[in-house]
Amino acid sequence: MNKSLSEQQKSWLILAALWLALLVLAGLRPFAVPDEGRYGEIGRWMWVSGDWLTPRLNGVPFFHKPPYLYWLEAISVALFGVSELALRLVPALHAGLMLSTLYLAARRISTEVIARRAALMLGSSLGFLVGGQYINHDMLVASWIGVAIWCFAFAFMAGDKPHAGLARWGFVACALGMLSKGLIGFALPGLVLLVWLIWTRQLKKIIYLPWLSGLALFCAIALPWFVLAQRTYPDFFNYMFIGQQFNRYTAAVYNNPQPFWFYLLALALLLFPWMFFAFNQVRRVTATSLAADVSMTDPWWKLCWTWLVAILVFFSIPHSKLVGYILPVLPPLALLAAMGWQRAMAQRAWAGKAFAGLVLVNGALALGLVLKVGEVTRDSRAQDLAEVFACAAQPSDTLYVSDAFPYDLPLYAQTTKPMVVLNDWPMLREQAGDGWHRELFEGADFDAQAGRVLQALSVLAQVAHTPGHWYAGRSGSTLTANQPGWTLYFKGAGWDLYRSGGAGSADSTAKSPEAAQHKGLPGCKQQR
């Protein structure tokens, strides 16, 4: 008993170390655009505005995803302030949840050695160390999908009738999954479990689930926000469920088209090099020999493969594919890889050193990637411009943009006023593809008052001689070149900042934020 307790304590210390490594990495790089700028800013704006019902991007409604991520980001910003780490704490917590539930489940269905190895494989992977800190909805929904599958699976395996308490936790997890990213929060656990129950001849147990209390919990958690949003915005259901979920799954007009085999390559990178040891389990044609090797019974082995294959096929069907979509399969894949290692490598004298070496290599890869990404993406970000603007502008000043959308600028400057986005909006409604223009004008359709931030290009000339106006454009932008009154104020790596009224220049002291003589915006570093 003492030895077992000691081994478990060792495992939990390893899990804690992996999660702390994730947090360290999460604080070492700037926001990535567009995703982290977009989703991080929506959470920050929710806190600044006090509107906890409507996610907003630049002040206009953004109903691409449910609000669970934004709620938690707003809470984190309220507690810790605006920073990369504060916002990345939300996906990192869910990555820790995924890691912990994998370890706890694997320990129950296999051995302590296999459970610890599976956790180390997942926790040392790029999928955990990099994907686990990325600000979007993917890690959140992936973790709750995993919790739901584990809870329901253990409930079904408890006896002739499912364990009611575990099943209810499964319904709760599905509800949080739906609040994380919509219908897949319960559709994917349902798909995996249905196929698994048929394969293991347990389908009849479904009728004994605590449906009444379970659905009551699901509805109490998941439905209130959707109902309130629909009452406030009558086209909400059609936009989110038909437009942003069903159409994105079935249509071929959205971004990121990839071949059918895309996710096999993605998994090879996300769980490198551990995924290749999972292939060792493909050759397992009898559950008897498998159980003898790793103390795992036939139904659990089948659950891992069902979980992996069902979700892999589901996401491989759509035309549009993103790497983060496949995160839900990392736990069963890591467990299969741990069993593959046990069978192929565990008896070799040098296996322990090899395993430790691969863990260190993975950590070095993650560290190198995190340290390098800021330099590589420097031109696409507006961080340097945001820091200047935060110290030079007053909260009442107006910032205009047009030829691109600086997703990270409001985050770094901590603006309290939406940017005015200039363009030929009637033309864009006819021609715009799946990009930032569409995000804004579709959001403006829900709130005409907020949609006033979308204005015509002619506005730039109208305010050129009035103080208190700024324009941010991509380097080389010519929009202000022939409009008297606009003066170059700061030239950044990828963005330039212009000021109205003919004041300031790139050669003046205003080129540095330290020259500002007033408090500026909350993002001004002079105030810290």
WORA-V793095 format. One record per residue. PHI is phi in whole degrees, -180 to 180 (* if undefined). D_LAST is the distance of its C-alpha to the last C-alpha in Angstrom with 2 decimals. Layout:
phi=<PHI,PHI>
d_last=<D_LAST,D_LAST>
//
This chain:
phi=<*,-64,-65,-62,-63,-63,-65,-67,-63,-61,-63,-67,-65,-65,-61,-64,-65,-64,-69,-65,-62,-61,-65,-62,-63,-65,-97,-102,-135,-75,-63,-89,-114,-89,-59,-67,-63,-65,-73,-67,-69,-61,-65,-63,-66,-60,-70,-65,-82,78,-93,-89,-88,-110,-63,-132,-112,56,89,-101,-56,-132,-107,-69,-138,-67,-96,-54,-59,-70,-58,-68,-64,-61,-65,-64,-64,-63,-84,-119,84,-87,-161,-59,-67,-61,-76,-78,-61,-66,-65,-64,-62,-76,-63,-63,-63,-60,-65,-67,-68,-61,-62,-63,-68,-64,-66,-76,-101,-135,-125,-60,-64,-65,-61,-66,-67,-62,-65,-66,-65,-68,-70,-98,-85,-66,-60,-89,-71,-109,-63,-75,-115,-80,-81,-161,-87,-67,-68,-64,-68,-62,-67,-73,-60,-64,-60,-62,-64,-62,-62,-66,-64,-66,-64,-67,-85,-76,163,-66,-121,-62,-73,-63,-63,-64,-63,-64,-62,-63,-64,-62,-62,-63,-63,-68,-64,-67,-69,-78,-151,96,-61,-66,-61,-117,-68,-71,-58,-63,-63,-61,-69,-63,-62,-64,-64,-66,-64,-97,59,-119,-58,-65,-66,-57,-67,-95,-63,-76,-60,-63,-70,-66,-68,-63,-64,-58,-66,-64,-88,-87,-84,-53,-65,-62,-65,-63,-64,-66,-65,-80,-127,-59,-95,-60,-57,-62,-69,-74,-82,-85,-73,-92,-119,-64,-66,-67,-79,-101,-86,-116,-106,-94,-68,64,-67,-141,-70,-60,-86,-54,-76,-66,-66,-61,-67,-60,-81,-67,-120,-72,-94,-65,-55,-68,-76,-67,-61,-63,-86,-63,-79,-77,-101,-128,-71,-63,-68,-63,-62,-66,-79,-130,58,-120,-81,-55,-60,-72,-61,-67,-62,-59,-71,-63,-56,-67,-72,-61,-73,-61,-67,-56,-84,-82,-72,-63,-68,-89,-139,-128,-57,-64,-61,-91,-56,-60,-91,-62,-61,-66,-67,-65,-68,-65,-66,-63,-69,-64,-62,-57,-76,-93,-124,-60,-85,-83,-63,-97,-62,-62,-66,-63,-63,-62,-64,-67,-61,-67,-61,-62,-61,-66,-62,-63,-63,-61,-64,-66,-72,-86,-64,-63,-67,-67,-99,-58,-70,-86,-94,-114,-62,-64,-65,-62,-68,-70,-61,-61,-91,-92,-95,-96,-56,-84,-66,-112,-109,-110,-137,-150,-81,-161,-118,-81,-57,-89,-62,-61,-66,-72,-79,55,-66,-116,-136,-61,-73,-95,-105,-100,-177,-90,-67,-59,-67,-65,-63,-90,-119,-66,-89,-90,-147,-67,-59,-66,-54,-79,-75,-70,-66,-65,-65,-82,-147,-63,-64,-65,-68,-69,-73,-97,-129,-79,-64,-64,-61,-61,-72,-68,-105,-59,-100,-102,-62,93,-123,-134,-132,-112,-134,-61,-53,90,-62,-108,-63,-97,-61,-104,-121,-56,109,-96,-126,-64,-105,-154,-111,-100,-67,-134,-133,-116,-117,-116,-123,-82,87,79,-102,85,-158,-67,-97,-82,-65,-68,-60,-110,-64,-66,-83,-65,-106,-135,-69,70,-93,-58,-80,-69,-71,-63,-83,-93>
d_last=<52.35,50.20,50.09,49.10,46.29,45.07,45.12,43.16,40.52,40.30,39.88,37.06,35.22,35.67,34.36,31.26,30.70,31.12,28.62,26.00,26.74,26.12,22.66,21.79,23.13,21.30,17.88,19.20,19.80,18.40,19.83,23.52,25.09,26.86,27.01,23.53,22.09,24.76,24.79,21.10,20.57,23.52,22.04,18.67,20.76,22.99,20.27,18.99,22.63,24.12,27.10,27.99,31.39,30.79,28.61,27.44,26.49,25.24,26.59,30.08,31.63,31.54,34.39,34.88,33.94,33.78,30.52,30.23,27.50,25.50,25.96,24.60,21.61,20.81,21.15,18.95,16.11,16.70,16.58,13.92,11.75,12.30,12.82,16.03,16.88,16.51,18.89,21.12,21.61,24.16,26.58,26.05,27.28,30.29,30.97,31.11,33.50,35.68,35.81,36.67,39.35,40.94,41.25,42.62,45.08,46.23,46.86,49.11,51.10,51.27,50.52,47.58,47.80,47.73,44.91,42.69,43.61,42.91,39.45,38.78,40.04,37.83,34.76,35.08,35.73,33.64,34.27,32.26,29.68,28.86,30.40,28.96,25.33,26.07,24.78,28.03,30.84,33.05,32.03,31.94,35.45,36.73,35.80,37.43,40.47,40.84,40.57,43.14,45.56,45.41,45.88,48.81,50.37,50.41,51.74,54.58,55.40,55.72,59.38,61.84,59.43,55.63,53.48,52.32,49.10,47.84,48.93,46.94,43.78,44.72,44.85,41.41,40.03,41.77,40.21,36.66,37.68,38.84,35.60,33.82,35.87,39.02,42.65,42.33,40.67,44.16,46.41,45.63,46.12,49.28,50.53,50.01,51.58,54.50,55.47,55.09,57.20,59.90,59.91,60.16,62.62,60.51,60.21,62.26,59.60,57.49,59.67,58.78,55.02,53.69,53.41,53.31,50.54,48.68,48.66,47.74,44.59,43.85,44.35,42.37,39.28,39.60,41.38,39.64,36.85,39.42,41.75,39.16,37.96,41.60,42.38,39.50,40.13,43.86,43.59,40.94,43.38,45.08,41.89,40.22,43.31,45.67,43.43,40.48,42.35,46.11,46.09,43.42,45.57,48.85,48.15,47.98,45.90,42.38,40.13,40.35,44.13,45.08,48.40,49.67,48.92,45.21,44.02,46.17,44.27,40.94,41.91,43.05,39.53,37.64,39.83,40.79,43.02,43.87,45.27,48.29,49.42,49.67,52.48,54.50,54.78,56.28,59.52,59.75,62.68,63.59,61.46,63.66,62.63,58.97,59.09,60.82,58.07,54.93,56.13,55.11,57.59,58.68,56.79,53.39,54.12,55.11,51.96,49.78,51.81,52.02,48.26,47.69,50.45,50.23,46.55,46.96,49.88,48.19,45.24,47.48,49.57,47.17,46.90,43.08,41.42,37.87,37.15,35.15,38.17,40.04,37.55,39.76,42.47,40.44,41.41,45.20,45.06,43.30,45.95,48.75,47.28,47.17,50.81,51.68,50.18,52.11,55.33,54.92,52.97,52.75,56.10,55.36,54.64,51.67,50.12,47.43,46.17,46.32,44.31,41.59,41.57,41.13,38.23,36.51,37.38,35.82,32.60,32.55,33.24,30.36,27.94,29.34,29.10,25.47,24.48,26.72,25.98,22.74,24.76,27.72,25.95,23.72,26.00,26.15,22.45,20.36,16.99,16.84,18.05,15.64,12.58,14.58,15.76,12.49,11.67,15.39,16.69,17.02,17.28,21.02,21.51,23.68,23.28,26.62,27.60,31.12,32.34,29.97,27.39,23.83,23.21,19.75,18.43,17.77,16.03,13.50,13.13,13.40,16.15,17.95,21.15,23.48,24.38,27.92,29.96,32.93,36.16,39.83,39.41,43.16,43.94,41.20,42.59,45.80,44.57,41.11,41.10,38.89,35.49,32.48,34.75,36.76,33.80,32.82,36.27,37.54,34.60,35.26,38.83,37.66,35.80,37.13,34.60,31.63,33.75,33.51,30.48,33.20,34.81,37.20,36.44,38.04,35.05,33.22,35.90,35.93,32.32,32.21,32.70,30.55,26.99,24.17,25.29,24.01,25.82,24.67,27.59,28.52,29.12,32.49,32.55,35.21,34.65,33.34,35.60,38.45,36.58,36.11,32.94,30.50,28.80,27.00,23.36,21.97,24.01,22.44,24.08,25.72,24.58,24.83,23.15,25.44,25.04,27.82,29.54,30.08,26.87,24.76,25.89,25.02,25.89,23.89,20.64,19.17,19.67,16.25,13.06,12.16,15.24,14.20,14.78,13.49,10.59,12.14,11.69,9.29,9.01,7.76,5.40,5.54,3.81,0.00>
//
